[in-house]
Amino acid sequence: MANFKDWALQYVLSDDEPAQLDIVNKVAREIESSNAARAVVGNWAASVQPWMNRAQAGEDDQMEDGDDGGGGDIISRAKALGFLAGTLESLDKSLLRTDQVVFLVGFFGAIFSYDHKSGITASTKALRQLHAMKGFKPDMGVKLVEDVLNLKEDFRKQTAQTRLEIYELFLVLLQDPPVASELQHKYGPSCGFVVDLLQLCQLERDPRNLMVWFKIIKLLLADYSPSTEVTEEIFKAFSAYFPISLRSSATPIGITAEDLKGAVRECFSAHQRVAGFAFPFLIQKLDQGDAVTVAVKVDILRTIKACIDGYENPQTSVVPHIEKIWNSLKYEVRNGEVKETIDATLDVLRAIANKLDGSAAQKLEPSSLKNYIDLVFKDCREDLGNPTYTKQAGLLVMTIITTNIRSYLLESETLVDCIRQNLRQPKSPSHTDDLLLILNSFLKERSRLVKDRKQGHPEDEDQLKSEPRENIENLFHDTYLRIWTAKLNDPESKSVLKQVIKGLALLASQQAVQEDGHAVLLCSQSTCSEVCTLLIQCLVKGLTLSSNDNASNDAGLEEEAQQALRTVAGSYTPAYSDFARRAKADIQKRDWTGASKYSLDALRDLLFRLAYVGCSEIPSNIQFDVDHSKSFSPLQHFITFSATIFELFPLSTPSAVGNECLENSYVIAALHAGLLFFRDACILKYSAESLKSYSKNDKNWLGEFNHLLDDWLQQMQLNDVKDSEVHNLAEDDPEVYRQFLRLSLIIVRQLYREAASGLPTIWSGRLVSQVANIAALVVQSLDEQAQTSCGLAREAFNFFAGDGLSTPDERPSNPYTELLTRGVLEGLHPGAMTELYQPGGLVEDFLCTLPEGESIDPRKNEIRATIGLILANKYKGGPSTSDPESQTLKRVLQFWGSKLKEAVNSTVVDAATFGSRTNVALHIIAGAAARQDKNVQELAPLLREAIASDSPNGAILARSMGTLVKDNDLLSPENHAVVRRFYKQWAYTHFAKPLYSLALPADGVTSASSRHRAAILSIVSNCVFTVYEADIEPLIRLLITTLGGRSNPTERAQLVAALEVLVEILANEPDALKSHLKAVIGGSMGVYDGCLEDAKGGAPARKLVLQALAAIPKKYEERHLLPYALQLQRMLWVACGDPVRDVRSVARLARGNWTGVGAKGE
C-alpha cells in the first residue's frame, strides 16, 4: 500500500510547484487505482495528522504567551492542507462516495472554527473541489456556508487572496440551485445566513474581491426571497460603496473603475424589490447640487436607467417613483450645460417611456405612459414659449414622445400644434430658430420610428396605419412656406432659412404606412413638387442672377438646399428629373463664349450639385400609393444625370486649337464626380467586400451596345430603350453595382469615340486627360475576367472604334489621343493584357519606337513615357523568363539599353531629343524594376557606362536616374500594378550602390565623378532613409562634396536632391553627421548665398538649407555648435528678409532654434 505520509512530507518540504503538482497527481492516481477504498482515503486524510496535532496541541499556548516561534508550523500546516486540496483538484470528481465527501466536508469545515491562521486558503480550495464532486449533497452546502461564517471578525484579518478564495466559494455555493433551495427552505424569508454574511464582508476594500462580492449581492437579491428588512440590510451593504472609485496603483490589477461601477450598478438593478430603496437613494444623491461632480452625476443617471431597464412589473417598481425622478431630472436638461449629463438624463427619460410601453412580446396598458407624457408636457408647454428655455423644453418633450411608436401616437399632434402656435408669434429670431430645430428633430425621429416599425410589437405597425396625415402635411403651407416667404429677403434670418430647408427635406421624405403594411410617401405629390421647386430655385439662383444681384447670397444656404434636395430625391424620385431638367435649361440658354469668372464658378457649382444630388445616394422605391406599376430603377438618377451631361456637352467651341474652354471641362469633371459619387454610394450601401463578386462579368458588354445610337442615354432616360437588366433591379440588390459598371463602360466607349475622332478645337489636351481619368476609374473597378471579356486591352489602342489592333499610322490625328490609351491601360489587370505582348505585336512596336518630332514635346513625351511604364510593369509573365511576354520585354529593354548607349556619345542626337528618349527609356525600366524583372539587371553596366561619358548627354542621363525609383500613382494597388515590396532597395543596390567608388575617386573631383554623384543623388532623393542607411558614410562625403560646389544653376536639381537627403539624415541618423558639422554648415551657408542671385528659381534650395540648419540645434549638444553660432545667427537674420514668404517662415524657425546657442556664455 502506498505511503501517503511520505508523499505528504515530500510535499510539505518542497518549494517547487511543479514537483508538488507531480506529487499530488501521483496520490490522486493511487486513490483512483484503489477505487477510493475507505482505508486508502482514510490513510490519505490521516497523512497530514502530524501537522494538525501540532496545531491543536501547541499553537494556542504559544499565541497566548505572545510567542511567534510557531511560524514554521503555520507554514508547514498550510502546506499539509494544500497537499489534500491539490489531491482533490487532481482527483476524478465522480470517484468519492457521499459518506467520504461528508467526512471531508466536516474535516475542512472545522478548520474555519479553530485554525484561522494557516488553514483557511487550502481549506477553501478543498471545499470548492468537494462541491464539484458527484457525491456532494445540497445539505452539505448549507453546512459549508455555516462553517465558513464561523470566521466572523477574523475574516478581515485574512489576506486579500484568501478572502477572494472564500468569496469564490460563497458564489459557487449560492448560485447552485439545489443548495439555494436548501438554504431558502431552512431559513425562509428571514435569510439569517444573509445577515451573517453581510456582517462578515462589510469592510471589504480590495477591488478584485469587491467584484465577486457584488456578484454575490446581486445573486442574493435576484435569486433569493429576502424579507423587506433583510433587503434593506443588503441594500445598505452595497449602497455604502456608491459612488465607487478606484485609486491608482503602480501594480496593474486588471480591474478598472468602470468595472466596479458596473458591478455596483448591477446590484441596484438586480430586482424590483430594491426599487423602494434605490430610487430615493439615487435621487437624493443627484439633488446634492454642485457638490456632485459630472462623473458622479453621470454614474447616478446611468444607475437610475439600469434600475428602470432591469426592474420587472413597472406598475409597482417604477410608476410610484416617476414623478420624483422627473422633478429631479428635468433640471439637468433645463438648466444643464454639460453634454454628458444631458445625454444621460435623456437616456433615463427614454428608458421610462420604453418601460411603460412594454416589450416587443407584450404591451402594457397605455394609461401609465400617457400620464407620464402628460406630466412632462405640463411642465414643458410654457417653456416652449419662453426663448430662454425653448430648446431645452423641446428636447425633453420631443425625446419622450419619439421614444416609441405608442408615445408618438399619443401626443405627437399636441406637440406639433404647440410648436405651430408658438411659430405664429415667436418672441425673437432665435426663438423661431429653436422651434424649427425642435420640429425638424421631431420629423427626423418620426422617420426613424416608421423605418424601424417592424422591430417592435405587431401592434405598433397596426397603430401607424391609422395615423392621420393632415397634421404633418399641413406643416408645409402653415409653417415652413409661410416662414420662408416672410424671411427670404431678410439678411439676418439665414439661420432660420437653413432650418426651413432642413425641415422641407424631412417633410417631403416622410412616409406613412398603408393597410397592407407598405410604406408610401406621406405628403401628396403636389406638396412634394412644391418643395422641390423651392429647393431647385435655391440651387440654380446663382446661375440665373448676376454677380451684383447675388452679392448677398449666403453659400451656406445653397449647401443646405443641395443636401435637402438629395434627401428628397432619395424617396420622391421625380425630384431629381425636375432638377436636371431645370439645370439643363438654365445652362443651355446662356451663351458661354467668353463667360465671366462668376458665371463659370456658378456653372461649376451647379454641375457639381447635379452630380451630388443624383449620384451620391441610391434612391428608394417609395410611391404615393400602393400601386407598384410605376417604373423604378435604382440607377434612374444616374442615367438621368449622365444623359443630361451628354446633352450639355459641348457648351462652346473655341475658335482655335489651344484655347481652353473651362465650361466644357467643368461638364466632363461633373461626369467624373458623378461616377465617383455613385461608386462610393454602392460601397456604403452594399459594403466593399460584397461588391467584389459584382465586379465580375463574362459577357462582352461592349458588343451588347453596338446597335445603340449616340443618344442612347437620353432614350434610356425616357424609357424608349428597354434594358431589363437595368429596370428590373431592386434597390437592395448589389447587382446595381454591376449594372452601374456596365453603363459606365458604355459611357467611356462613347466618350472615347468622340474624343478620338472629334475636332481638336473642342477636344483639348485638358478634356482628353479628364476623359482618360474617367476611363481609368471605370476600368480599374472591373475584375480581370470582365476586362478580358470586353477586350479592353485592345480597345486602349482602338479607342472603342472596332475590331483589330490599330497601327500608329491608323490612329486618330488628335495629338493627345495617347492619353486615352493610358487611361484604359492604367486600370487593367496584367492578365487582361496578355494579347498585347505577342512577339512583334503592339507592345513591342509601341515601346520600340524612338521619340521623334512631336514626341519630343515635353507633355506628349511624358504621356508616352508613362504608357511605357505601364506596359513594362503589367505583363503577366509565367513561371520562367522564357514565356512570350517576358521575352518581349527583354527585347524592349535591350533595345533601349543599346539606343541610350549609342545616343549618349552621338553628335547627331541633340540634348532635347536625348532627353525625350531618356525619359521614355527610364520610365520603361522603372516599370520593369518595380516588379524586379531580372532583365533590368543587365542594363546596369550599360547605364553606368553611359553616365561616365564626357558628352552632355551623360549628364542628362545622370540627373534623370531618379525616375527609376520615383513614386508614381500608376504603380499603385488600385491600378493593379505589379510592385514588389522592396523594389526600391533592389534598384538602389543595382544602380546606385556601385557608383559610390566612382563618385568619390582618390584623385579628386572630375567631370565623370560629378555625373556619378548626380546619379546617386537623383536615386537616393527618391528613396526612404532605410534604403540607403547602410551607405550613410560615403553618402555624407558625397553630400559635402556636392554642397561645396555652391550653386551652379545647371546643377541646381543636384543641389536640391543633396539637401533633401541631408534633411532626411538629420531626421533619422544625426550622429552620423556630428564629425562633419563644419563642412555641412559651411556648405549649406554657401549654397544659400549662391541661390540668392536667383530669387525665385533658387527658393527651393534656400528653403531646404534653412530646414537643415533649423534641425541642427535640436539634434546636437550646444558644445558642438558654439563655433558656428555667431556666424549662423547673422546669416539667419538676413534670411528672415528673404524675398519668398515660405523661405522667410522657415528662416524665422531656424533663427529661433539658434537664438539660445551660446547665450549662457555671453
ChimeraX attribute file (.defattr): number of C-alpha atoms within 10 A of each C-alpha:
attribute: neighborCount
match mode: 1-to-1
recipient: residues
	/A:1	7
	/A:2	12
	/A:3	12
	/A:4	19
	/A:5	17
	/A:6	11
	/A:7	19
	/A:8	26
	/A:9	18
	/A:10	16
	/A:11	23
	/A:12	21
	/A:13	13
	/A:14	13
	/A:15	11
	/A:16	9
	/A:17	10
	/A:18	9
	/A:19	13
	/A:20	22
	/A:21	16
	/A:22	12
	/A:23	18
	/A:24	24
	/A:25	18
	/A:26	15
	/A:27	25
	/A:28	21
	/A:29	15
	/A:30	19
	/A:31	22
	/A:32	17
	/A:33	10
	/A:34	13
	/A:35	13
	/A:36	18
	/A:37	15
	/A:38	15
	/A:39	10
	/A:40	19
	/A:41	20
	/A:42	14
	/A:43	16
	/A:44	24
	/A:45	19
	/A:46	14
	/A:47	21
	/A:48	23
	/A:49	16
	/A:50	13
	/A:51	20
	/A:52	21
	/A:53	12
	/A:54	15
	/A:55	19
	/A:56	12
	/A:57	10
	/A:58	12
	/A:59	19
	/A:60	16
	/A:61	11
	/A:62	13
	/A:63	12
	/A:64	8
	/A:65	8
	/A:66	9
	/A:67	12
	/A:68	10
	/A:69	11
	/A:70	16
	/A:71	13
	/A:72	10
	/A:73	17
	/A:74	20
	/A:75	15
	/A:76	20
	/A:77	26
	/A:78	22
	/A:79	26
	/A:80	27
	/A:81	28
	/A:82	24
	/A:83	28
	/A:84	24
	/A:85	24
	/A:86	23
	/A:87	23
	/A:88	24
	/A:89	18
	/A:90	16
	/A:91	22
	/A:92	15
	/A:93	16
	/A:94	11
	/A:95	16
	/A:96	24
	/A:97	15
	/A:98	14
	/A:99	12
	/A:100	18
	/A:101	20
	/A:102	17
	/A:103	13
	/A:104	19
	/A:105	22
	/A:106	16
	/A:107	14
	/A:108	25
	/A:109	23
	/A:110	17
	/A:111	23
	/A:112	24
	/A:113	15
	/A:114	14
	/A:115	19
	/A:116	16
	/A:117	17
	/A:118	21
	/A:119	24
	/A:120	26
	/A:121	22
	/A:122	23
	/A:123	26
	/A:124	27
	/A:125	23
	/A:126	25
	/A:127	24
	/A:128	21
	/A:129	20
	/A:130	24
	/A:131	22
	/A:132	14
	/A:133	20
	/A:134	15
	/A:135	17
	/A:136	22
	/A:137	15
	/A:138	18
	/A:139	16
	/A:140	19
	/A:141	25
	/A:142	20
	/A:143	15
	/A:144	24
	/A:145	19
	/A:146	16
	/A:147	18
	/A:148	24
	/A:149	20
	/A:150	19
	/A:151	20
	/A:152	15
	/A:153	12
	/A:154	12
	/A:155	22
	/A:156	17
	/A:157	12
	/A:158	17
	/A:159	10
	/A:160	17
	/A:161	13
	/A:162	19
	/A:163	22
	/A:164	21
	/A:165	20
	/A:166	23
	/A:167	22
	/A:168	20
	/A:169	21
	/A:170	22
	/A:171	18
	/A:172	16
	/A:173	21
	/A:174	22
	/A:175	17
	/A:176	13
	/A:177	12
	/A:178	14
	/A:179	20
	/A:180	20
	/A:181	18
	/A:182	16
	/A:183	22
	/A:184	18
	/A:185	11
	/A:186	15
	/A:187	13
	/A:188	15
	/A:189	16
	/A:190	17
	/A:191	20
	/A:192	15
	/A:193	17
	/A:194	18
	/A:195	14
	/A:196	15
	/A:197	18
	/A:198	17
	/A:199	15
	/A:200	19
	/A:201	20
	/A:202	15
	/A:203	11
	/A:204	15
	/A:205	12
	/A:206	13
	/A:207	20
	/A:208	16
	/A:209	20
	/A:210	20
	/A:211	19
	/A:212	19
	/A:213	24
	/A:214	21
	/A:215	19
	/A:216	20
	/A:217	24
	/A:218	23
	/A:219	18
	/A:220	23
	/A:221	22
	/A:222	17
	/A:223	15
	/A:224	18
	/A:225	16
	/A:226	23
	/A:227	14
	/A:228	14
	/A:229	11
	/A:230	18
	/A:231	22
	/A:232	16
	/A:233	17
	/A:234	22
	/A:235	18
	/A:236	15
	/A:237	17
	/A:238	21
	/A:239	19
	/A:240	10
	/A:241	15
	/A:242	16
	/A:243	17
	/A:244	16
	/A:245	15
	/A:246	14
	/A:247	7
	/A:248	9
	/A:249	7
	/A:250	5
	/A:251	6
	/A:252	8
	/A:253	9
	/A:254	8
	/A:255	12
	/A:256	15
	/A:257	14
	/A:258	13
	/A:259	15
	/A:260	22
	/A:261	21
	/A:262	19
	/A:263	21
	/A:264	26
	/A:265	25
	/A:266	20
	/A:267	27
	/A:268	29
	/A:269	24
	/A:270	23
	/A:271	20
	/A:272	22
	/A:273	22
	/A:274	22
	/A:275	22
	/A:276	16
	/A:277	16
	/A:278	22
	/A:279	23
	/A:280	14
	/A:281	13
	/A:282	21
	/A:283	20
	/A:284	12
	/A:285	17
	/A:286	23
	/A:287	13
	/A:288	11
	/A:289	10
	/A:290	8
	/A:291	11
	/A:292	14
	/A:293	12
	/A:294	14
	/A:295	11
	/A:296	18
	/A:297	24
	/A:298	19
	/A:299	23
	/A:300	25
	/A:301	23
	/A:302	20
	/A:303	25
	/A:304	28
	/A:305	22
	/A:306	20
	/A:307	27
	/A:308	26
	/A:309	17
	/A:310	17
	/A:311	20
	/A:312	15
	/A:313	14
	/A:314	20
	/A:315	14
	/A:316	14
	/A:317	20
	/A:318	23
	/A:319	20
	/A:320	14
	/A:321	16
	/A:322	17
	/A:323	14
	/A:324	13
	/A:325	21
	/A:326	19
	/A:327	14
	/A:328	14
	/A:329	22
	/A:330	21
	/A:331	13
	/A:332	21
	/A:333	22
	/A:334	20
	/A:335	12
	/A:336	13
	/A:337	10
	/A:338	11
	/A:339	12
	/A:340	13
	/A:341	23
	/A:342	23
	/A:343	14
	/A:344	23
	/A:345	26
	/A:346	21
	/A:347	18
	/A:348	24
	/A:349	26
	/A:350	20
	/A:351	20
	/A:352	25
	/A:353	24
	/A:354	20
	/A:355	23
	/A:356	25
	/A:357	24
	/A:358	18
	/A:359	12
	/A:360	13
	/A:361	8
	/A:362	12
	/A:363	17
	/A:364	15
	/A:365	12
	/A:366	14
	/A:367	11
	/A:368	16
	/A:369	22
	/A:370	19
	/A:371	13
	/A:372	21
	/A:373	18
	/A:374	15
	/A:375	15
	/A:376	21
	/A:377	23
	/A:378	12
	/A:379	15
	/A:380	22
	/A:381	18
	/A:382	13
	/A:383	18
	/A:384	26
	/A:385	21
	/A:386	17
	/A:387	19
	/A:388	14
	/A:389	19
	/A:390	25
	/A:391	22
	/A:392	24
	/A:393	25
	/A:394	26
	/A:395	21
	/A:396	22
	/A:397	25
	/A:398	23
	/A:399	22
	/A:400	26
	/A:401	26
	/A:402	25
	/A:403	21
	/A:404	22
	/A:405	25
	/A:406	23
	/A:407	22
	/A:408	21
	/A:409	18
	/A:410	15
	/A:411	19
	/A:412	21
	/A:413	14
	/A:414	13
	/A:415	21
	/A:416	18
	/A:417	14
	/A:418	16
	/A:419	22
	/A:420	18
	/A:421	13
	/A:422	16
	/A:423	21
	/A:424	13
	/A:425	11
	/A:426	16
	/A:427	13
	/A:428	11
	/A:429	15
	/A:430	17
	/A:431	23
	/A:432	24
	/A:433	24
	/A:434	22
	/A:435	26
	/A:436	25
	/A:437	21
	/A:438	27
	/A:439	23
	/A:440	21
	/A:441	20
	/A:442	25
	/A:443	22
	/A:444	19
	/A:445	20
	/A:446	22
	/A:447	19
	/A:448	15
	/A:449	21
	/A:450	18
	/A:451	14
	/A:452	13
	/A:453	19
	/A:454	14
	/A:455	11
	/A:456	18
	/A:457	16
	/A:458	14
	/A:459	15
	/A:460	20
	/A:461	22
	/A:462	16
	/A:463	13
	/A:464	21
	/A:465	16
	/A:466	13
	/A:467	13
	/A:468	13
	/A:469	12
	/A:470	10
	/A:471	12
	/A:472	17
	/A:473	18
	/A:474	14
	/A:475	19
	/A:476	21
	/A:477	13
	/A:478	13
	/A:479	18
	/A:480	23
	/A:481	18
	/A:482	14
	/A:483	18
	/A:484	19
	/A:485	11
	/A:486	11
	/A:487	16
	/A:488	13
	/A:489	11
	/A:490	10
	/A:491	11
	/A:492	11
	/A:493	17
	/A:494	18
	/A:495	15
	/A:496	23
	/A:497	24
	/A:498	22
	/A:499	23
	/A:500	26
	/A:501	27
	/A:502	23
	/A:503	26
	/A:504	27
	/A:505	26
	/A:506	23
	/A:507	27
	/A:508	28
	/A:509	24
	/A:510	23
	/A:511	23
	/A:512	23
	/A:513	23
	/A:514	19
	/A:515	13
	/A:516	9
	/A:517	14
	/A:518	14
	/A:519	21
	/A:520	20
	/A:521	21
	/A:522	24
	/A:523	22
	/A:524	12
	/A:525	15
	/A:526	9
	/A:527	17
	/A:528	23
	/A:529	17
	/A:530	17
	/A:531	23
	/A:532	26
	/A:533	16
	/A:534	16
	/A:535	24
	/A:536	23
	/A:537	16
	/A:538	17
	/A:539	25
	/A:540	21
	/A:541	17
	/A:542	23
	/A:543	22
	/A:544	16
	/A:545	13
	/A:546	12
	/A:547	16
	/A:548	8
	/A:549	11
	/A:550	13
	/A:551	10
	/A:552	10
	/A:553	15
	/A:554	11
	/A:555	11
	/A:556	12
	/A:557	17
	/A:558	24
	/A:559	14
	/A:560	21
	/A:561	27
	/A:562	22
	/A:563	18
	/A:564	25
	/A:565	30
	/A:566	24
	/A:567	21
	/A:568	26
	/A:569	27
	/A:570	24
	/A:571	21
	/A:572	25
	/A:573	21
	/A:574	16
	/A:575	26
	/A:576	25
	/A:577	18
	/A:578	16
	/A:579	25
	/A:580	23
	/A:581	13
	/A:582	15
	/A:583	22
	/A:584	18
	/A:585	12
	/A:586	15
	/A:587	18
	/A:588	13
	/A:589	8
	/A:590	13
	/A:591	10
	/A:592	19
	/A:593	13
	/A:594	12
	/A:595	14
	/A:596	11
	/A:597	11
	/A:598	13
	/A:599	20
	/A:600	17
	/A:601	17
	/A:602	20
	/A:603	23
	/A:604	20
	/A:605	19
	/A:606	24
	/A:607	25
	/A:608	20
	/A:609	26
	/A:610	26
	/A:611	27
	/A:612	23
	/A:613	27
	/A:614	31
	/A:615	30
	/A:616	23
	/A:617	23
	/A:618	24
	/A:619	24
	/A:620	17
	/A:621	19
	/A:622	19
	/A:623	21
	/A:624	16
	/A:625	15
	/A:626	15
	/A:627	8
	/A:628	11
	/A:629	7
	/A:630	7
	/A:631	10
	/A:632	20
	/A:633	21
	/A:634	25
	/A:635	24
	/A:636	22
	/A:637	28
	/A:638	28
	/A:639	24
	/A:640	21
	/A:641	30
	/A:642	25
	/A:643	20
	/A:644	22
	/A:645	21
	/A:646	19
	/A:647	15
	/A:648	17
	/A:649	16
	/A:650	16
	/A:651	20
	/A:652	16
	/A:653	17
	/A:654	16
	/A:655	10
	/A:656	10
	/A:657	14
	/A:658	14
	/A:659	12
	/A:660	18
	/A:661	23
	/A:662	20
	/A:663	22
	/A:664	21
	/A:665	21
	/A:666	23
	/A:667	23
	/A:668	24
	/A:669	20
	/A:670	23
	/A:671	24
	/A:672	20
	/A:673	21
	/A:674	25
	/A:675	23
	/A:676	18
	/A:677	20
	/A:678	23
	/A:679	21
	/A:680	17
	/A:681	17
	/A:682	20
	/A:683	16
	/A:684	13
	/A:685	15
	/A:686	17
	/A:687	13
	/A:688	13
	/A:689	9
	/A:690	11
	/A:691	18
	/A:692	14
	/A:693	13
	/A:694	17
	/A:695	22
	/A:696	18
	/A:697	19
	/A:698	12
	/A:699	14
	/A:700	16
	/A:701	19
	/A:702	17
	/A:703	12
	/A:704	10
	/A:705	13
	/A:706	10
	/A:707	8
	/A:708	11
	/A:709	10
	/A:710	11
	/A:711	12
	/A:712	17
	/A:713	25
	/A:714	19
	/A:715	16
	/A:716	18
	/A:717	20
	/A:718	12
	/A:719	12
	/A:720	11
	/A:721	13
	/A:722	12
	/A:723	10
	/A:724	8
	/A:725	12
	/A:726	22
	/A:727	16
	/A:728	13
	/A:729	17
	/A:730	16
	/A:731	17
	/A:732	12
	/A:733	11
	/A:734	19
	/A:735	18
	/A:736	24
	/A:737	22
	/A:738	21
	/A:739	17
	/A:740	22
	/A:741	21
	/A:742	20
	/A:743	22
	/A:744	21
	/A:745	22
	/A:746	21
	/A:747	20
	/A:748	21
	/A:749	19
	/A:750	18
	/A:751	22
	/A:752	25
	/A:753	14
	/A:754	15
	/A:755	24
	/A:756	24
	/A:757	16
	/A:758	16
	/A:759	14
	/A:760	19
	/A:761	17
	/A:762	24
	/A:763	29
	/A:764	23
	/A:765	21
	/A:766	17
	/A:767	22
	/A:768	27
	/A:769	19
	/A:770	20
	/A:771	25
	/A:772	25
	/A:773	21
	/A:774	26
	/A:775	29
	/A:776	22
	/A:777	23
	/A:778	25
	/A:779	26
	/A:780	22
	/A:781	21
	/A:782	23
	/A:783	20
	/A:784	21
	/A:785	17
	/A:786	21
	/A:787	27
	/A:788	23
	/A:789	17
	/A:790	19
	/A:791	19
	/A:792	24
	/A:793	23
	/A:794	24
	/A:795	22
	/A:796	22
	/A:797	23
	/A:798	23
	/A:799	27
	/A:800	20
	/A:801	16
	/A:802	12
	/A:803	10
	/A:804	10
	/A:805	17
	/A:806	17
	/A:807	13
	/A:808	12
	/A:809	7
	/A:810	9
	/A:811	16
	/A:812	17
	/A:813	13
	/A:814	18
	/A:815	16
	/A:816	22
	/A:817	25
	/A:818	22
	/A:819	24
	/A:820	29
	/A:821	24
	/A:822	25
	/A:823	26
	/A:824	26
	/A:825	30
	/A:826	31
	/A:827	27
	/A:828	29
	/A:829	25
	/A:830	21
	/A:831	16
	/A:832	24
	/A:833	23
	/A:834	17
	/A:835	17
	/A:836	18
	/A:837	22
	/A:838	14
	/A:839	16
	/A:840	12
	/A:841	14
	/A:842	19
	/A:843	21
	/A:844	19
	/A:845	14
	/A:846	17
	/A:847	23
	/A:848	18
	/A:849	14
	/A:850	16
	/A:851	21
	/A:852	12
	/A:853	8
	/A:854	11
	/A:855	19
	/A:856	18
	/A:857	14
	/A:858	14
	/A:859	13
	/A:860	19
	/A:861	20
	/A:862	17
	/A:863	20
	/A:864	24
	/A:865	24
	/A:866	22
	/A:867	26
	/A:868	25
	/A:869	27
	/A:870	26
	/A:871	25
	/A:872	29
	/A:873	28
	/A:874	27
	/A:875	26
	/A:876	17
	/A:877	18
	/A:878	11
	/A:879	6
	/A:880	7
	/A:881	15
	/A:882	12
	/A:883	12
	/A:884	17
	/A:885	24
	/A:886	21
	/A:887	17
	/A:888	20
	/A:889	28
	/A:890	20
	/A:891	16
	/A:892	22
	/A:893	24
	/A:894	17
	/A:895	15
	/A:896	23
	/A:897	22
	/A:898	13
	/A:899	17
	/A:900	23
	/A:901	18
	/A:902	13
	/A:903	21
	/A:904	28
	/A:905	16
	/A:906	13
	/A:907	11
	/A:908	10
	/A:909	15
	/A:910	13
	/A:911	15
	/A:912	14
	/A:913	20
	/A:914	24
	/A:915	20
	/A:916	22
	/A:917	26
	/A:918	25
	/A:919	23
	/A:920	27
	/A:921	26
	/A:922	26
	/A:923	27
	/A:924	29
	/A:925	28
	/A:926	31
	/A:927	29
	/A:928	28
	/A:929	27
	/A:930	24
	/A:931	21
	/A:932	22
	/A:933	20
	/A:934	13
	/A:935	19
	/A:936	23
	/A:937	16
	/A:938	14
	/A:939	19
	/A:940	17
	/A:941	14
	/A:942	15
	/A:943	20
	/A:944	22
	/A:945	13
	/A:946	23
	/A:947	28
	/A:948	20
	/A:949	18
	/A:950	14
	/A:951	15
	/A:952	14
	/A:953	25
	/A:954	26
	/A:955	23
	/A:956	21
	/A:957	27
	/A:958	25
	/A:959	23
	/A:960	18
	/A:961	27
	/A:962	26
	/A:963	21
	/A:964	24
	/A:965	26
	/A:966	17
	/A:967	13
	/A:968	12
	/A:969	11
	/A:970	20
	/A:971	21
	/A:972	13
	/A:973	12
	/A:974	14
	/A:975	22
	/A:976	19
	/A:977	23
	/A:978	23
	/A:979	19
	/A:980	13
	/A:981	11
	/A:982	12
	/A:983	18
	/A:984	26
	/A:985	16
	/A:986	18
	/A:987	22
	/A:988	20
	/A:989	14
	/A:990	17
	/A:991	22
	/A:992	24
	/A:993	15
	/A:994	16
	/A:995	18
	/A:996	19
	/A:997	13
	/A:998	18
	/A:999	26
	/A:1000	20
	/A:1001	12
	/A:1002	8
	/A:1003	6
	/A:1004	8
	/A:1005	13
	/A:1006	13
	/A:1007	13
	/A:1008	18
	/A:1009	20
	/A:1010	23
	/A:1011	26
	/A:1012	27
	/A:1013	27
	/A:1014	30
	/A:1015	27
	/A:1016	28
	/A:1017	30
	/A:1018	28
	/A:1019	25
	/A:1020	26
	/A:1021	22
	/A:1022	19
	/A:1023	19
	/A:1024	13
	/A:1025	17
	/A:1026	9
	/A:1027	17
	/A:1028	19
	/A:1029	13
	/A:1030	10
	/A:1031	11
	/A:1032	15
	/A:1033	12
	/A:1034	13
	/A:1035	25
	/A:1036	19
	/A:1037	18
	/A:1038	21
	/A:1039	23
	/A:1040	21
	/A:1041	20
	/A:1042	23
	/A:1043	24
	/A:1044	18
	/A:1045	14
	/A:1046	20
	/A:1047	25
	/A:1048	13
	/A:1049	15
	/A:1050	8
	/A:1051	16
	/A:1052	18
	/A:1053	19
	/A:1054	28
	/A:1055	29
	/A:1056	24
	/A:1057	24
	/A:1058	29
	/A:1059	28
	/A:1060	20
	/A:1061	25
	/A:1062	24
	/A:1063	20
	/A:1064	16
	/A:1065	20
	/A:1066	19
	/A:1067	15
	/A:1068	12
	/A:1069	14
	/A:1070	17
	/A:1071	12
	/A:1072	14
	/A:1073	20
	/A:1074	17
	/A:1075	10
	/A:1076	13
	/A:1077	17
	/A:1078	16
	/A:1079	17
	/A:1080	23
	/A:1081	20
	/A:1082	16
	/A:1083	20
	/A:1084	26
	/A:1085	22
	/A:1086	17
	/A:1087	26
	/A:1088	22
	/A:1089	15
	/A:1090	18
	/A:1091	21
	/A:1092	18
	/A:1093	12
	/A:1094	11
	/A:1095	13
	/A:1096	12
	/A:1097	13
	/A:1098	22
	/A:1099	20
	/A:1100	19
	/A:1101	27
	/A:1102	29
	/A:1103	23
	/A:1104	24
	/A:1105	27
	/A:1106	26
	/A:1107	20
	/A:1108	24
	/A:1109	26
	/A:1110	22
	/A:1111	18
	/A:1112	22
	/A:1113	20
	/A:1114	14
	/A:1115	14
	/A:1116	15
	/A:1117	12
	/A:1118	15
	/A:1119	9
	/A:1120	14
	/A:1121	20
	/A:1122	14
	/A:1123	12
	/A:1124	16
	/A:1125	19
	/A:1126	15
	/A:1127	12
	/A:1128	20
	/A:1129	18
	/A:1130	11
	/A:1131	16
	/A:1132	26
	/A:1133	14
	/A:1134	13
	/A:1135	25
	/A:1136	19
	/A:1137	14
	/A:1138	19
	/A:1139	13
	/A:1140	17
	/A:1141	12
	/A:1142	12
	/A:1143	22
	/A:1144	20
	/A:1145	16
	/A:1146	23
	/A:1147	27
	/A:1148	18
	/A:1149	17
	/A:1150	25
	/A:1151	22
	/A:1152	15
	/A:1153	17
	/A:1154	25
	/A:1155	15
	/A:1156	12
	/A:1157	19
	/A:1158	16
	/A:1159	10
	/A:1160	6
	/A:1161	6
	/A:1162	4
